Amino acid sequence: MPTGDLIASDQPAADPQAIERAWHVLDEVMDPEVPVISLTDLGIVREVEWRAGQLRVVLTPTYSGCPATEHIELSAKSALTDAGFEQVQIEQQLAPAWTTDWISERGRERLKAYGIAPPVGSAAKPSFDKIIECPLCGSSNTKEITEFGSTACKALYQCNDCLEPFDYFKCI
């Protein structure tokens, strides 16, 4: 896992092993809207470092209007303090803006296993003729029902083979 720049501290917890442990703790904190993908797999954890005797965690929300942002920040801080990190500072970083390109391969697999089609392609190179596979049966014979799914970051699709509706995590 990536680690942020380490900054010296008088506290014994300010060692690389503590930073790695903090990353592991954050890897267990799940997104509240899609509870099978962790904050690290979602790619919203940008940095974990020691600064001025505090564990500093930088998070980038999936989009500026995401209603789960505050909940995510509180969950991350709570998990870290429960794991023994005494002074935790959560910072929000809006630039660069989050993109679905930051979702890990493991995160994409977890989305699919949960029944949500993961983003197809790259946000940097949008494709309007993309084929979205049904996460339930694997068919590529699908159609978009509406651009708006259960949350703003998802669209609603239906499989023409198994006839099941499913969410598609939009490429943003």
C-alpha positions as YAML, in Angstrom:
chain: A
units: angstrom
residues:
- id: 1
  name: MET
  ca: [0.00, 0.00, 0.00]
- id: 2
  name: PRO
  ca: [1.20, 3.53, -0.58]
- id: 3
  name: THR
  ca: [2.40, 5.52, 2.36]
- id: 4
  name: GLY
  ca: [2.56, 9.27, 2.62]
- id: 5
  name: ASP
  ca: [5.74, 11.15, 3.41]
- id: 6
  name: LEU
  ca: [6.81, 10.40, 6.94]
- id: 7
  name: ILE
  ca: [7.43, 13.35, 9.21]
- id: 8
  name: ALA
  ca: [9.55, 12.89, 12.31]
- id: 9
  name: SER
  ca: [7.80, 12.88, 15.63]
- id: 10
  name: ASP
  ca: [8.77, 12.30, 19.23]
- id: 11
  name: GLN
  ca: [5.98, 9.76, 19.58]
- id: 12
  name: PRO
  ca: [6.97, 6.09, 19.26]
- id: 13
  name: ALA
  ca: [3.93, 5.49, 17.05]
- id: 14
  name: ALA
  ca: [5.42, 7.66, 14.31]
- id: 15
  name: ASP
  ca: [7.27, 4.79, 12.68]
- id: 16
  name: PRO
  ca: [6.63, 3.19, 9.29]
- id: 17
  name: GLN
  ca: [4.97, 0.17, 10.93]
- id: 18
  name: ALA
  ca: [2.41, 2.46, 12.57]
- id: 19
  name: ILE
  ca: [1.67, 4.10, 9.21]
- id: 20
  name: GLU
  ca: [1.25, 0.66, 7.63]
- id: 21
  name: ARG
  ca: [-1.04, -0.37, 10.50]
- id: 22
  name: ALA
  ca: [-3.13, 2.78, 9.93]
- id: 23
  name: TRP
  ca: [-3.51, 1.84, 6.24]
- id: 24
  name: HIS
  ca: [-4.68, -1.63, 7.31]
- id: 25
  name: VAL
  ca: [-7.22, -0.12, 9.70]
- id: 26
  name: LEU
  ca: [-8.56, 2.14, 6.93]
- id: 27
  name: ASP
  ca: [-8.73, -0.89, 4.64]
- id: 28
  name: GLU
  ca: [-11.34, -2.32, 7.02]
- id: 29
  name: VAL
  ca: [-13.56, 0.79, 6.98]
- id: 30
  name: MET
  ca: [-16.31, 0.22, 4.45]
- id: 31
  name: ASP
  ca: [-18.14, 2.78, 2.36]
- id: 32
  name: PRO
  ca: [-21.58, 3.32, 3.96]
- id: 33
  name: GLU
  ca: [-23.42, 3.33, 0.63]
- id: 34
  name: VAL
  ca: [-21.65, 0.25, -0.78]
- id: 35
  name: PRO
  ca: [-20.64, -1.72, 2.33]
- id: 36
  name: VAL
  ca: [-18.41, -4.21, 0.50]
- id: 37
  name: ILE
  ca: [-15.79, -1.75, -0.69]
- id: 38
  name: SER
  ca: [-13.27, -0.20, 1.69]
- id: 39
  name: LEU
  ca: [-12.15, 3.39, 1.74]
- id: 40
  name: THR
  ca: [-8.77, 2.30, 0.42]
- id: 41
  name: ASP
  ca: [-10.26, 0.20, -2.39]
- id: 42
  name: LEU
  ca: [-12.50, 3.11, -3.30]
- id: 43
  name: GLY
  ca: [-9.35, 5.20, -3.61]
- id: 44
  name: ILE
  ca: [-10.48, 8.06, -1.40]
- id: 45
  name: VAL
  ca: [-7.62, 7.70, 1.10]
- id: 46
  name: ARG
  ca: [-4.97, 9.95, -0.42]
- id: 47
  name: GLU
  ca: [-2.35, 10.15, 2.33]
- id: 48
  name: VAL
  ca: [-1.54, 8.76, 5.75]
- id: 49
  name: GLU
  ca: [1.36, 10.43, 7.54]
- id: 50
  name: TRP
  ca: [2.60, 11.78, 10.85]
- id: 51
  name: ARG
  ca: [2.54, 15.54, 11.16]
- id: 52
  name: ALA
  ca: [3.19, 17.51, 14.33]
- id: 53
  name: GLY
  ca: [2.63, 14.44, 16.51]
- id: 54
  name: GLN
  ca: [-0.71, 13.55, 14.92]
- id: 55
  name: LEU
  ca: [-1.73, 10.89, 12.49]
- id: 56
  name: ARG
  ca: [-2.91, 12.87, 9.47]
- id: 57
  name: VAL
  ca: [-5.29, 11.18, 7.03]
- id: 58
  name: VAL
  ca: [-6.26, 12.92, 3.81]
- id: 59
  name: LEU
  ca: [-9.54, 11.84, 2.19]
- id: 60
  name: THR
  ca: [-11.00, 12.93, -1.14]
- id: 61
  name: PRO
  ca: [-14.79, 12.60, -1.35]
- id: 62
  name: THR
  ca: [-16.19, 10.79, -4.36]
- id: 63
  name: TYR
  ca: [-17.92, 14.04, -5.27]
- id: 64
  name: SER
  ca: [-18.43, 17.33, -3.46]
- id: 65
  name: GLY
  ca: [-22.13, 16.73, -2.78]
- id: 66
  name: CYS
  ca: [-21.77, 13.16, -1.51]
- id: 67
  name: PRO
  ca: [-24.08, 12.80, 1.52]
- id: 68
  name: ALA
  ca: [-21.82, 10.14, 3.03]
- id: 69
  name: THR
  ca: [-18.69, 12.33, 3.28]
- id: 70
  name: GLU
  ca: [-19.11, 13.29, 6.94]
- id: 71
  name: HIS
  ca: [-20.04, 9.73, 7.90]
- id: 72
  name: ILE
  ca: [-16.93, 8.41, 6.13]
- id: 73
  name: GLU
  ca: [-14.67, 10.90, 7.91]
- id: 74
  name: LEU
  ca: [-16.16, 10.03, 11.30]
- id: 75
  name: SER
  ca: [-15.91, 6.29, 10.60]
- id: 76
  name: ALA
  ca: [-12.25, 6.59, 9.58]
- id: 77
  name: LYS
  ca: [-11.38, 8.60, 12.67]
- id: 78
  name: SER
  ca: [-13.31, 6.27, 14.96]
- id: 79
  name: ALA
  ca: [-11.65, 3.15, 13.52]
- id: 80
  name: LEU
  ca: [-8.20, 4.67, 13.95]
- id: 81
  name: THR
  ca: [-8.82, 5.80, 17.53]
- id: 82
  name: ASP
  ca: [-10.31, 2.39, 18.35]
- id: 83
  name: ALA
  ca: [-7.10, 0.86, 16.99]
- id: 84
  name: GLY
  ca: [-5.04, 2.91, 19.44]
- id: 85
  name: PHE
  ca: [-4.11, 5.99, 17.45]
- id: 86
  name: GLU
  ca: [-4.60, 8.75, 20.01]
- id: 87
  name: GLN
  ca: [-4.47, 11.91, 17.93]
- id: 88
  name: VAL
  ca: [-6.04, 11.60, 14.50]
- id: 89
  name: GLN
  ca: [-6.59, 14.49, 12.12]
- id: 90
  name: ILE
  ca: [-8.84, 13.90, 9.10]
- id: 91
  name: GLU
  ca: [-8.45, 16.37, 6.26]
- id: 92
  name: GLN
  ca: [-10.54, 16.69, 3.14]
- id: 93
  name: GLN
  ca: [-8.77, 17.28, -0.17]
- id: 94
  name: LEU
  ca: [-10.95, 18.28, -3.12]
- id: 95
  name: ALA
  ca: [-8.25, 18.60, -5.78]
- id: 96
  name: PRO
  ca: [-7.51, 16.63, -7.72]
- id: 97
  name: ALA
  ca: [-11.11, 15.51, -7.87]
- id: 98
  name: TRP
  ca: [-11.79, 11.82, -7.19]
- id: 99
  name: THR
  ca: [-12.27, 9.60, -10.20]
- id: 100
  name: THR
  ca: [-13.47, 6.03, -10.59]
- id: 101
  name: ASP
  ca: [-10.02, 5.36, -12.06]
- id: 102
  name: TRP
  ca: [-8.82, 5.31, -8.43]
- id: 103
  name: ILE
  ca: [-10.93, 2.25, -7.53]
- id: 104
  name: SER
  ca: [-8.61, -0.72, -7.02]
- id: 105
  name: GLU
  ca: [-8.96, -3.98, -8.91]
- id: 106
  name: ARG
  ca: [-10.02, -5.67, -5.66]
- id: 107
  name: GLY
  ca: [-12.64, -2.95, -5.22]
- id: 108
  name: ARG
  ca: [-13.97, -3.56, -8.73]
- id: 109
  name: GLU
  ca: [-14.20, -7.29, -8.03]
- id: 110
  name: ARG
  ca: [-16.03, -6.61, -4.76]
- id: 111
  name: LEU
  ca: [-18.53, -4.32, -6.51]
- id: 112
  name: LYS
  ca: [-19.27, -7.00, -9.09]
- id: 113
  name: ALA
  ca: [-19.65, -9.73, -6.44]
- id: 114
  name: TYR
  ca: [-22.10, -7.44, -4.62]
- id: 115
  name: GLY
  ca: [-24.21, -7.04, -7.76]
- id: 116
  name: ILE
  ca: [-23.00, -3.63, -8.93]
- id: 117
  name: ALA
  ca: [-21.34, -3.43, -12.33]
- id: 118
  name: PRO
  ca: [-17.97, -1.70, -11.86]
- id: 119
  name: PRO
  ca: [-16.99, 1.30, -13.99]
- id: 120
  name: VAL
  ca: [-16.00, 0.44, -17.55]
- id: 121
  name: GLY
  ca: [-13.16, 2.32, -19.19]
- id: 122
  name: SER
  ca: [-11.45, 5.40, -17.86]
- id: 123
  name: ALA
  ca: [-12.84, 8.72, -16.72]
- id: 124
  name: ALA
  ca: [-10.02, 10.36, -18.67]
- id: 125
  name: LYS
  ca: [-11.20, 8.69, -21.90]
- id: 126
  name: PRO
  ca: [-14.98, 8.34, -21.76]
- id: 127
  name: SER
  ca: [-16.59, 5.87, -24.13]
- id: 128
  name: PHE
  ca: [-20.25, 6.25, -25.00]
- id: 129
  name: ASP
  ca: [-20.52, 2.85, -26.67]
- id: 130
  name: LYS
  ca: [-19.26, 0.85, -23.70]
- id: 131
  name: ILE
  ca: [-20.68, -2.59, -22.98]
- id: 132
  name: ILE
  ca: [-21.80, -3.05, -19.39]
- id: 133
  name: GLU
  ca: [-21.81, -6.68, -18.27]
- id: 134
  name: CYS
  ca: [-24.50, -7.92, -15.93]
- id: 135
  name: PRO
  ca: [-22.80, -8.56, -12.58]
- id: 136
  name: LEU
  ca: [-25.36, -11.28, -11.85]
- id: 137
  name: CYS
  ca: [-25.06, -13.53, -14.91]
- id: 138
  name: GLY
  ca: [-22.14, -12.05, -16.88]
- id: 139
  name: SER
  ca: [-24.17, -11.28, -20.00]
- id: 140
  name: SER
  ca: [-23.18, -8.30, -22.11]
- id: 141
  name: ASN
  ca: [-26.76, -8.06, -23.44]
- id: 142
  name: THR
  ca: [-27.77, -5.17, -21.17]
- id: 143
  name: LYS
  ca: [-29.50, -1.83, -21.50]
- id: 144
  name: GLU
  ca: [-29.57, 1.40, -19.54]
- id: 145
  name: ILE
  ca: [-32.93, 2.01, -17.88]
- id: 146
  name: THR
  ca: [-32.07, 5.41, -16.45]
- id: 147
  name: GLU
  ca: [-28.94, 7.48, -15.95]
- id: 148
  name: PHE
  ca: [-29.88, 7.75, -12.28]
- id: 149
  name: GLY
  ca: [-29.57, 4.76, -9.97]
- id: 150
  name: SER
  ca: [-29.82, 4.24, -6.22]
- id: 151
  name: THR
  ca: [-27.19, 6.96, -5.67]
- id: 152
  name: ALA
  ca: [-25.93, 9.81, -7.84]
- id: 153
  name: CYS
  ca: [-22.79, 7.85, -8.77]
- id: 154
  name: LYS
  ca: [-24.75, 4.95, -10.24]
- id: 155
  name: ALA
  ca: [-27.00, 4.33, -13.25]
- id: 156
  name: LEU
  ca: [-29.75, 1.71, -13.42]
- id: 157
  name: TYR
  ca: [-29.35, -1.05, -16.00]
- id: 158
  name: GLN
  ca: [-31.24, -4.23, -16.83]
- id: 159
  name: CYS
  ca: [-29.96, -7.49, -18.23]
- id: 160
  name: ASN
  ca: [-31.88, -8.64, -21.30]
- id: 161
  name: ASP
  ca: [-30.94, -12.28, -20.61]
- id: 162
  name: CYS
  ca: [-31.63, -12.80, -16.89]
- id: 163
  name: LEU
  ca: [-34.03, -9.80, -16.83]
- id: 164
  name: GLU
  ca: [-32.61, -8.55, -13.52]
- id: 165
  name: PRO
  ca: [-32.06, -4.85, -12.89]
- id: 166
  name: PHE
  ca: [-28.67, -3.80, -11.51]
- id: 167
  name: ASP
  ca: [-26.69, -0.70, -10.64]
- id: 168
  name: TYR
  ca: [-23.75, 0.39, -12.77]
- id: 169
  name: PHE
  ca: [-21.10, 2.48, -11.02]
- id: 170
  name: LYS
  ca: [-20.71, 5.36, -13.47]
- id: 171
  name: CYS
  ca: [-17.30, 6.22, -14.82]
- id: 172
  name: ILE
  ca: [-16.54, 9.68, -13.40]
...
